């Protein structure tokens, strides 16, 4: 299984519900799913999203 990863960072000024809405929108429209969330000492949320890469098989 091959995954594509995307790293996103959100400042501490963004409330949790706003970050949730932004991530839900990316998941619904881009096919992303949550892989990892790290909250730094400064309050920055570092989010790693992933989605499956579907390889098309060429048919004759």
Secondary structure, DSSP 8 states (H G I E B T S, - for coil): --EEEEEEEE-TTS-HHHHHHHHHHHHHHH--EEEEEEE-TTS-EEEEEEEE--------
